[in-house]
């Protein structure tokens, strides 16, 4: 091994070389089945083109059935079989569900809710992230697993834990309280700094020492919001510490093997941007609801988020459902073609692996009605046939691996703001982080414009337009950065209830939105959140529409209104503004316009910023994305509609999913169909001339 092999890039290069194309596979839980089933599994995996499986995620009780009594016999046979069939194991560290012996011997590892309820074993993820006993036992297990499987030919990737924070994201027990106090001492050093940050002179909360501070347990009324915010940060850090504890062991024992953990799309408790630097590849589990008409847009937003959290590098779709899940109130399956379309959508937006939960649908246990690649009815089924066809199809475009997506629009997202925005005692409980992001993302998606979903720390200099959807918490530094971005020629769109508080949830004074007032050329004195169902007319130059959710009294301080409220009391007051600042333009939206009005606003902002759709004149609902690198340039087209569309290509491209890869000038996409279209390969050397000269 050389030094490069032990870097994130080196580790990922090795994984790519093993997989040889877009990875395809599933959570493989063979321990649920008799050993004889494995032969059929492996034959079906070959038929479906499976190249990678997430293995042993919930296997702690089997591998360590009693304290220190490790038994790897069963998984040795599975790993050997995988290696013999050329399948890579994304081997789990197995710590996602503590075994019965551990919680019997140490009930103190169990998590406790804010109301003081101890969560029992019987489900999974029943551990307190701060528990020294849990961390010690997890570390011992990971050391044993890593040492045992070091050098095994099937081992290609480590899967640490599983969906950290998806069931238990915060624990309020005594061990967590002690850990929280350590975390606060480290952050504030001096208790008076904490008193200042938490505004503890309000309601007589002033602390004389860190020892007096508790987690924000259930209280007579709203617990201190800054305390709640810090507890969310602490809880994220406590989970990340568990992840890093395991990762450090893996890096020491197997420095050549990349490490990932799977994030759950839309999960509020775990900050992907914060965890990303500790990972070699980012992984996402995505379960769009087939009953939601905009599910593909919601999924698109999360794919743009995970890709950008990983600095634009390809990511892994570690889980999706082959058809229905089991955990919603009503669990719709995926219509024929939908699973393929949504899988290709993840690939288009940067995924280098497509995987499912799970390989074989369980016979018993809590998830037996969750679809599997091999359903209860066996392989002679629509679901298996569709996934197997997809596996074979993905293998046709190995050139996609390692390519990247480049966009000119950034939408800002920050877990700190998400946590703070959704605390209690706010003007409206209807202003929700994901909804607000979606209200801005969806019109851009409809306009065919690619978006990067980035943290405010990201380098914005390459973006022509930056969108800030109700980013409630904005530090003065990030506010200055956005103002400079505009002054230097950028275009900014900011929506209401952005830039309201600093990193301690203390209001920026002098008129809202404190650090952005000057760039936006406005000032706001009062919020007027709307009652549920209330709708207001708005009027712009030529167009009129409606708005809801929120209004505020915007005073123009250099900006001009481009949309106004209409009607008694509010007639003529600005609903959306535009302002020139330096050499750039800053827009402000003081309400929630209806989708058509919002789309017009975003279209105007894009046009003025010089942002173009990926392809001109795309029908709404047809998504276009380009993935490219120095060697390859692939245009992916996805028809999310129920209508057939013919798309003219600006330049001819090869149809990569047709065996002869013919050159084409247009492509016809029936409903839910997709296309992968490559540019003619650019020769890296002059075309060789044959000896005869012809
Ligand atoms: C999560 C988990 C899986 C499984 C799926 C079901 O993503 O990681 O173990 O429970 O949900 O959708």
Boltz pocket constraint, residues with backbone or C-beta under 6 A from the ligand:
constraints:
  - pocket:
      binder: B
      contacts: [[A, 162], [A, 163], [A, 264], [A, 285], [A, 287], [A, 319], [A, 325], [A, 326], [A, 357], [A, 367], [A, 370]]
      max_distance: 6.0
